[in-house]
Amino acid sequence: MPSLRCGGEPVKELARFMFEAGMLKKMRRTGYPFLGSGGESVADHCFRAALLGYQLALTQEELDAPRVALMLLHH
């Protein structure tokens, strides 16, 4: 990620990213109409997956738990 500069393009890029990340709270997962009931948002799913992955990675010495959580936040 580029460094922040006031009045520069990197600030616009960060603002755009933060806006899109915030929209994930409102976006419902698309599998529910096919699978049945449920109303989990994309943000809910990513957050829960990151927590589960982090906790599971802590049980495995060879895994980097923070990296696993970060990967799951971006999946």
N, C-alpha and C positions, 0 to 999 in steps of 0.2 A: 504494500500500500504506500502511495507517495506521501511525503511529509506534508503537513498542513502549512498553508501560507494564506494570510489574510488577503482577500481580493483576488486570489488565484484560482485556477481551474481545479486543483486538488480539493479545495473546500467545497466546490460544487459537486465533485464526484462523491465526497463523503456524505454530503447532504442527500444526494440521490440514493445512495446505498442505505442510509438510515431510514429514509422514507419508505423504500421498498421493503426493508426488514420489518418496519412497523405494520405494513399492509398484510404480513403473514398472519397476524392475529385475526384478521377478518376473513381470510381465505380458508374455506372449508376443504378438507381432503376430498379428493375426487373418487376414491374407492367406495365411499359409503353408499351411494345409490345402488351400486352393484352388490355390496356385501350385506346391506341391511341398515339397521338403525345406527345412530351415532352422530356426533356433532363435533368431533375433535378438529381443531384448526391445524393448519400446517405448523404454526408456531408451537402449539401444544405438543404435537408429535415430535418435533425436533428437540424441544426442551426435555421431554421425557426420555427420548432415545439417548441424548447426551448424558443425562443423569445415570441411566442404566448402564451405558457403556463405560462411564467413568468408574462406577462402583465395581463392575465386573473386571475391568482392567486392573484395579487395585489388587485383585486376587492373583494376578499373574505377574510375576517378577520381571519378565522380559518385555512387558508392555509399558508404554509411556502413557499413563492415565490422562494427563491434561491434553496430550495430542489426540487420543481417542475421542475425548469429549469434543474437542474442536472439530475433528473430522465429522462427527455426528451432527454437530450444529450446522454444518455446511452441506450435509448430504441431500 
